[in-house]
Amino acid sequence: MVVSPLSNARFPVPLEWGVPPGADAVPGARRLVVAILRAWGVPLSGDALQEIELCASEVIANALVHTKECCAVTVRRRAGRVRVEVADRCPELPRQKCDAELTSGRGLLLVEALAHSWGWHPAGVGKVVWFEYLETSDAPCPTYGWGTALNLHALCQVA
């Protein structure tokens, strides 16, 4: 975690990274989301972490499949919630498909069923799709004020 002496700093500082195009990048990205939440000490059950990993996988895969370009993933923690955001450069709006004959298109239905909230907003030429999970209990920031910097590259090696 990056710790700041500023009174207006939020802890932990959101982490953002780029995910390269291709479906083979999804597993590492979803594991990194969970590794960040564990490193921050976010109070979540094992089931909640698995659901977050599944939701992250769906949203990241959607961005990569529909754009065939890299996307940006951001993980935030604030006010008893964790939020995962995936930004892409595709102007197409997210759609929830419910055709029983299709073999794909149910990812956002899963996200809607599992996450406490989800949505999207326009960003530049594309959009940001996000979902949130509530923490299971109140917990102080893992740095307890002053702490040490957490290296995103070290977390990538865990994922």
N, C-alpha and C positions, 0 to 999 in steps of 0.2 A: 504494500500500500504506500502511496505517496502521501506524506504528511506535510502539512503547511502550517506555519505560525499564524496565518491569516484567520481572523475570526469568522469569515464568511466561507471558509473552505468546507466542502462536503466530503465525508469519508464513507467508504473508500472512494477514491477517484475512479470514475468510469474508465473501463479499458476498451479500446477499439483496435481492431486489426482487419486486414484485408484477407479474403479467402479467394484463392485463384480459381479460375473456371474449371469445371470438370467435376463429375459426381464423385471421383475418388478423393476430393478435398473435404467432402461433407463429414466423414467419420472423425477426422482430426479436429475439425471446427466444433462439432457438438461436444466432443470430449473436453476441449479447452474451455467451453462455457461452464461445464460442471467443475473442472479443476479450479477455475477462478472462484466459483461460489464456495467450494471447499476451502480454498486458501483464505478467503475472506471470513470464514467461520460463520457463514449464514446459517441460522437455525432452520434446517429443512430436513424432513424425513427422507429415508432412502427411496421411498416411493415417489416423493415429490421431485427428488433429483433425477430419477428415471424419466418422469413425465416431462421435466424441463429439457432433458437431453432429447427426448422424442420430438417435442415441439420445436426445439432449435434445429434439429435435423430436417424437419418438414419445411420450415421457413427458409433455411439456408439453401436447401435443395431446390425449392421453388425459384429463388433468386438466380441460382446458377443455371438451372434448366431453361428458364424463360429468357434470360439475357445472353447466355453463352459467354458472359464476361465475369470478371471478378465482382464480388460484393463486399460490403463492409459490415462487420458484426460489432456491436457495442453491448457491453454488459454493465448495468448500473444497479446500485443499491441505494434506496432512499425510502424513508417513512414506512418501514416495515414491509417493503416490497422489493423484489428483484425484477428487473426489466431487461429483456433481451430485444435488441433492435437489429434488423437486417436491412441495409440500404442497397438499392440497386438502381440501375439507369434505365429500367424498362418503364415506359409510360403506361403500359397496360395495368389496369386495376386488378387487385386480387379478387378472385371469384371462388365461391364455394359451389362445387359441382355436386350433384346428388343423383346422377344417372346410374341406375343399377347395372347397366350394360358396360359402362366404362371400367377399365382396369386401373385407372389412376384418377386423380382429381379430388381425393378425399382428405388431403393433408390439412387444409384449413378447417374442415369439420372436426378433425381430431384436435387441432389447436383450440378451437372454440369449446370443445367438450372438456379438455383437460386444464387449460389455463384459467386463472381467475378473471382475466380480461385480456382482450387483444384488439388490435385495430391497425390502421395504416394512416399515413398522411403523405401528401405530395412533398417531394424534396428535389429541387432542381428539375432536371428532365425526367427523373424517375420518382421513386417513392421509398418510404421506410415502412416496413411491416414490423410490428412489435407484439410482444405478449408479456404478461406480468404474472408473478406468483406471490402470494402472501407468505411472509415468514411465519413459522409455526409458533414462535414466542418472541417476546421482546428481548433483545440482546444488545449490549453496548457495541460500539464500533470495536473491531478486534485490535485496533492500535491503542485504545485507551488514551487517546490524546496524541502523544509523541510516539513514533515508531520507526520502522525501517521501510525502505522502498522495496516493493515487491516487483521482481523482474518478470515481465511478460514472456521473455524468451525462455526463462526457466520453466514457466508453466507450459509452454509449447512442447517442451521435451517430455513432460508428464503426459500430455494428450497424445 
